[in-house]
Amino acid sequence: MPKVDVYKTDGTKSGQVNLKNDIFGIEVNESVMHQVVVAHLANKRQGTQSALTRAEVRGGGIKPWRQKGTGRARAGTATSPIWRKGGVIFAPKPRDYSKNVNKKVKKLAMKSALSSKALDKNIICLDDLKMKEVKTKDFVKVLTNLKIDGKALVCMGEKDDKVVKSARNIPGVTPTFAGVLNVYDVLNHEKLILTKDAVKKIEEVLS
């Protein structure tokens, strides 16, 4: 059963917490994580790109000049793709890029992502995370006390606006909460900072 040290926001240890072995200690399945990350990125695409084909460009009804005798290349329409302001060959049109992933696959991918962080000892547990006021400088102090200088995902049990607003302007730091935690964010950050409440909620959902 993986054990993680619990810290206070001033950087001092306050104990240890036992993480569930079937969530934070399973064999990492990279192919499942890859599948879920690809689906996540695909679902973020808007798919609103659009361009006009030669049939949709306005004009082009008349032949620009006569077929022979001008010395110029033959031209039948001004909407030709080889002309400036002409249509686009194989023009992109709005489409849906979304991919569906089974719930069991999503759950296995999340367990694998959390287990990989635990295996690499990149999980930091906080006793509690509260901010008296919205102040980025105060949150930077917390990260300094925890000796974190790379990309970090800060996960709370529930959304706290003061914490979110204090952390969101720090480069490489992403605040989130247990209800919306996803595989891509876990893998995209070097360190995973979890509050005790977040650990409980994650274990409730994934167990």
Secondary structure, 3 states (H helix, E strand, C coil): CCEEEEECCCCCEEEEEECCHHHHCCCCCHHHHHHHHHHHHHHHCCCCCCCCCCCCCCCCCCCCCCCCCCCCCCCCCCCCCCCCCCCCCCCCCCCCCCCCCCHHHHHHHHHHHHHHHHHCCCEEEECCCCCCCCCHHHHHHHHHHCCCCCCEEEEECCCCHHHHHHHCCCCCEEEEEHHHCCHHHHHHCCEEEEEHHHHHHHHHHHC
